[in-house]
Amino acid sequence: METLRHFLDVLASPMGLLGMAGQVLFFSRFLVQWIASEKKGRSTVPLSFWYLSIGGGLLLLVYAIWRKDPVITIGQAVGLFVYIRNLMLIYQHRGRVG
């Protein structure tokens, strides 16, 4: 019972809400990707996937730093680099094509 109370206390705190918002954003990117793929009838990664990745990743990074969790901090920091780099490549390609 004490574990459940701690769990709920964390979720009710401002930082817990921030972390949960990050999780919701981060998870929503998979739904967006799935819906876009179903519409096209093939696997595709829409631009919004990368923006949701950055938004969720940033919120989760802040939360991980606040929790002093080096594993999640490093994972989110590296992930953010990948998401931003993908957007850079997308916009570079669009600039050359269009």
C-alpha angles and dihedrals in degrees: 000000000000091000091054091049091051090048092052092044091055092048091050094052120093092247091046089054090048091051091047091050088053091051092049092050092045093049093045090064089069092052091049091050092047094049092047091049092049091051092051095040091232138069112281137161113219122210091248089064090069094046091050088048091054094045094047092040093052093049091046091048091054090048093048092050090049090051089047090232109156095188096057092037093056093042094052094043092053091044091053090055090053094047093049092046091052090053090049091053092047093052093044090053092047090051091054095044101041 
